[in-house]
Amino acid sequence: MNRLLRFDGRVVVVTGAGGGLGKAYALLFAGRGASVVVNDLGGNPHGDGKDARAADKVVEEIRNQGGKAVANYDSVTNGENIIKTALDNFGRVDVLVNNAGILRDRSFAKMTDSDWDLIQQVHLQGAFKTTRAAWEHFRNQKYGRIINTASTAGVLGNFGQANYAAAKAGLIGFSNTLSKEGAKFNIHTNTIVPVAGSRLTEGIIPPDLHAGFRPDLIAPVVAWLCHENCDENGVIIETAAGYAMKYVWERSKGAFLRTKLTEDVEIETVRDKWGEIADMTESERPTNINEAIGKFAEALEKLESGNVPPLVLDHVTKEN
Ligand code: NAI
């Protein structure tokens, strides 16, 4: 049971692998037998500049340890070149980890068009371009593993990160959709929500906590989700510090806002029913669009058959 999980014969592309989390992923995949494309533009944490040394150093480290790796210096916005590097050097692509990222944090009142655009380009468009280039190969070979990198800011929001949170939340929708479109081709797409001490979190995660939040503690979670033995598809996994959890969408049981198909919905009814609408005690967790929208079809059926009990409303009792 404890046999090592390996990636021999697999070709893994890791974007933004010149440092931080991406480097940890690249080293682990290569250490377990994969051929790795180490992509990194080598710019600064705000997305300015470029430097081939970022990717070169990681490739050198992998090769010094006896592993197989090549560098690619394109921005993820030119994702097709990154996938081409995999095909040209290793003849195939099996795993894509969309990890490259930058920050342009600013309170929303001060956010400029370029702060917004650059963040969407690198995170969202970068993942789109790189994944689209890999997708046809994954489909043709009926095998693919994709990781998209979201963040707690994307799930919950965070002060000063409207641009970044929007892009990261966008990646969750992107991932969830690909998980559905790819399922029948054995393409699994999952989302990771990491926390790690890296260049990106300098000044956010205090230096004394960096040891506890080492990027290499996250890499095994990503590697497992990308392994051929892992069936998981369409999940969001939050992980850091040697701990991992799964995120899900949860919604309340809800409440009727009218009792008959012929009635309208009054604002006052919404007000009076608000406690029930927002009450999470009997919550449910839809996992696909049919389940989610099916609830409204059920509600319509009940309205049609007259099976909705009378609404107990404050304004009716008060105003009548
Ligand atoms: P990092 O700054 O150490 O690594 C990101 C790498 O991406 C850098 O080497 C950078 O040169 C590269 N990169 C940036 N723009 C690129 C582009 N256009 N094309 C190719 N490469 C590019 O940062 P870290 O912390 O390792 O972040 C990795 C990912 O994890 C990012 O997507 C980040 O948003 C995400 N993340 C990180 C968290 C953390 O606590 N470190 C928390 C939540 C998400």
Residues whose N, C-alpha, C, O or C-beta is under 5 A from the ligand:
A	BS01	NAI	G16 G18 G19 G20 L21 G22 N39 D40 L41 G42 G43 D74 S75 V76 N99 A100 G101 I102 V122 T149 A150 S151 T152 P194 V195 A196 S198 R199 L200 T201
